[in-house]
Amino acid sequence: MPGSTPASATLKRGAPAAEGPPSEGPRLATGWRWWVRRFVRNRVAPIGLVIIAASMLIAVVAPVVVPHDIRRMNPQDALVAPGGKYLFGTDEFGRDVFSRVLMGSRVSLIVAVLSVTAALGLGTTLGLMAGFYGGWWDGVSMRAMDIIFAFPAILLAIAIMAVLGTSLLNLVIAIGIVYTPQFARVARAAALSVRSLEFVDAARALGLGNLRIIHRHVIPNVLAPIIVQVSLSLSLAILSESALSFLGLGTQPPTPSWGNMLSEGRQFLELAPWNAVFPGIAIMLVVLGFNLLGDGLRDLLDPRLR
Amino acid sequence: MQRYLAARLLAFVPVLLGILAVVFLLIRLIPGDAVQLFLGTQVEMTPQQMAELRRFFGVDKPIYAQFIDYLGRILRGDFGVSLRTSRPVLPDILQRLPLSFQLASFALIIATVLAIPLGIASAVRRNSAFDVAARIGGLLGLSIPNFWLGAMLILVFSRYLHVSLGQYVPVTQNPLGTLQSLYLPAVALGAAIAAILMRYVRSSLLEVLGQEYIRTARGKGLQGTVVMLRHALPNALIPVITVLGFQMGYLLGGTVIIEEIFALPGMGRLVLQAIFQRDYPVVQGVVLVIALLFVMTNLVVDLLYAWVDPRIRYA
């Protein structure tokens, strides 16, 4: 029951994502050059960013640049080993694995970005309101988040997909719901820590309304932990999408996604391992990219580690 | 401690009710009602017969009354009847529970045994080549999908090392056989947890090593190992307990995927099979049992945590 632990423990638990937002968020808006220099010197974050940018670029241009038609079946060339005409070999229908891996990036990234956007919007709003206003709303919304947290993430996503049926939208809904509580927690913790600071009192004394205080004073201060959370959630969302597709509950063939390619490739694991190897490497690389970026950003934005 | 215990148990009740409500409502999201699900599409019935069946199943009542009925049945251990086999759901789940629980625990043990020494070594030799390698390893471990790792382990072990993976043997028959059939799945499942734990142990220990009482301990002339064992490690490892409990959720959920890859007859395979057969009472039952297992592990972990760290229970 993660939610009802004392605050000190709550900050400490969970995936590395939840190691705790800085109590005093740094200002993001000042000195862009300073930040860029720090970002580049961080070494870890830029590598992550390059990997992510490259995979996004691939996702965008894939339909134009793939060497082979991903749908055309070619029985004479079934299960051809990598090399020569087919860089990553072919699958049991003679389809080019390289082209399918490139095209597979589209579903993975679209689902991840949309579901994390949904989780970010919903979770941050709930969390900011809970932290800032407190009271019954805090109690109700955070208990609801506790209940989502009481289900193992992938199991809840599986259950939602089983009930809603497989479609791109349902994938986004399922993954989005699962990752909403993280954002709510991070936003709430940050809003709570800001709420009682003097500058918020000062703003209130000046007669600013709640919404304006949230907009001008609370949001800039919760930005840092939220940005880190976005990056780490994207890595988890990609893993979830591929796991659901692997189980047959996500993206359905013939649309290629790394998860369902792995699932099909598994049937010929010994005969044609490249069918399972390459989609897995693709998932790992992109997830690694988001983890590197998230880790690097946390080091950059967390003043305690400076 | 007693007050803390009472407060935690009391806070447990709404979460339990919430879990039950989610599992109960899950099935209501499916188009069509319970009677139609039960009958399938093959049976033709008059509206009158349908109404009678609805009354028989109690689904003609308002939803809150149905929920109260559901709570009553769950408390009596009645998890419903499978739509495919017509057998009660709970015994089938309980029969498959040990495998999944053993797999998750085994994975947790492997992860802990790997992660704690590596994390400590990494923190002690901060920024050494070893530390850098361990951190890269940690990031890779976080990024490898467990199902892919499982498939790769099968590939390497069966194709190149010619090791047969063997069938699952219940622990009551042959504990060694159980270990033999579960070690690869447990490695595939535990790798990500090992990575998370290692990173956590490392950063927790680094934080503690920077504290002033560590400098005091060193300053009064204590040896490095004594400082480490008496002052640093106990304080650094206590928060790790909480992480362990939380990761039980990943492990229990992950069994669904790992059991599928390694063809292990646990709860995970049961629920997947049930999903594809639209056998919703079984899906409901397994989801409920896994969620209950997860929250109970977390409760135990929280109590353990409060027991070893007085700051928590007096907070």
Chai-1 contact restraints between the chains, C-beta under 6 A:
chainA,res_idxA,chainB,res_idxB,connection_type,confidence,min_distance_angstrom,max_distance_angstrom,comment,restraint_id
A,M1,B,V15,contact,1.0,0.0,6.0,A-B,restraint_1
A,M1,B,V295,contact,1.0,0.0,6.0,A-B,restraint_2
A,M1,B,N298,contact,1.0,0.0,6.0,A-B,restraint_3
A,M1,B,L299,contact,1.0,0.0,6.0,A-B,restraint_4
A,S4,B,A11,contact,1.0,0.0,6.0,A-B,restraint_5
A,T5,B,D302,contact,1.0,0.0,6.0,A-B,restraint_6
A,P6,B,I312,contact,1.0,0.0,6.0,A-B,restraint_7
A,P6,B,A315,contact,1.0,0.0,6.0,A-B,restraint_8
A,A9,B,T242,contact,1.0,0.0,6.0,A-B,restraint_9
A,K12,B,P239,contact,1.0,0.0,6.0,A-B,restraint_10
A,K12,B,T242,contact,1.0,0.0,6.0,A-B,restraint_11
A,R13,B,T242,contact,1.0,0.0,6.0,A-B,restraint_12
A,R13,B,V243,contact,1.0,0.0,6.0,A-B,restraint_13
A,R13,B,F246,contact,1.0,0.0,6.0,A-B,restraint_14
A,G14,B,F246,contact,1.0,0.0,6.0,A-B,restraint_15
A,P16,B,R199,contact,1.0,0.0,6.0,A-B,restraint_16
A,D146,B,V15,contact,1.0,0.0,6.0,A-B,restraint_17
A,I147,B,G18,contact,1.0,0.0,6.0,A-B,restraint_18
A,A150,B,V15,contact,1.0,0.0,6.0,A-B,restraint_19
A,A150,B,I19,contact,1.0,0.0,6.0,A-B,restraint_20
A,A150,B,A291,contact,1.0,0.0,6.0,A-B,restraint_21
A,A150,B,V295,contact,1.0,0.0,6.0,A-B,restraint_22
A,F151,B,A291,contact,1.0,0.0,6.0,A-B,restraint_23
A,P152,B,G249,contact,1.0,0.0,6.0,A-B,restraint_24
A,P152,B,L252,contact,1.0,0.0,6.0,A-B,restraint_25
A,P152,B,G253,contact,1.0,0.0,6.0,A-B,restraint_26
A,P152,B,F294,contact,1.0,0.0,6.0,A-B,restraint_27
A,I154,B,G253,contact,1.0,0.0,6.0,A-B,restraint_28
A,L155,B,G253,contact,1.0,0.0,6.0,A-B,restraint_29
A,L155,B,I290,contact,1.0,0.0,6.0,A-B,restraint_30
A,A159,B,L26,contact,1.0,0.0,6.0,A-B,restraint_31
A,A159,B,V287,contact,1.0,0.0,6.0,A-B,restraint_32
A,A162,B,I275,contact,1.0,0.0,6.0,A-B,restraint_33
A,A162,B,V283,contact,1.0,0.0,6.0,A-B,restraint_34
A,V163,B,L26,contact,1.0,0.0,6.0,A-B,restraint_35
A,V163,B,L29,contact,1.0,0.0,6.0,A-B,restraint_36
A,V163,B,I30,contact,1.0,0.0,6.0,A-B,restraint_37
A,L239,B,P145,contact,1.0,0.0,6.0,A-B,restraint_38
A,S242,B,P145,contact,1.0,0.0,6.0,A-B,restraint_39
A,A243,B,I257,contact,1.0,0.0,6.0,A-B,restraint_40
A,F246,B,F147,contact,1.0,0.0,6.0,A-B,restraint_41
A,R266,B,A151,contact,1.0,0.0,6.0,A-B,restraint_42
A,L269,B,L155,contact,1.0,0.0,6.0,A-B,restraint_43
A,E270,B,R159,contact,1.0,0.0,6.0,A-B,restraint_44
A,P273,B,L155,contact,1.0,0.0,6.0,A-B,restraint_45
A,A276,B,A151,contact,1.0,0.0,6.0,A-B,restraint_46
A,G280,B,W148,contact,1.0,0.0,6.0,A-B,restraint_47
A,I283,B,P145,contact,1.0,0.0,6.0,A-B,restraint_48
A,M284,B,S143,contact,1.0,0.0,6.0,A-B,restraint_49
A,M284,B,I144,contact,1.0,0.0,6.0,A-B,restraint_50
A,V287,B,S143,contact,1.0,0.0,6.0,A-B,restraint_51
A,L288,B,S143,contact,1.0,0.0,6.0,A-B,restraint_52
A,N291,B,L139,contact,1.0,0.0,6.0,A-B,restraint_53
A,N291,B,L142,contact,1.0,0.0,6.0,A-B,restraint_54
A,N291,B,S143,contact,1.0,0.0,6.0,A-B,restraint_55
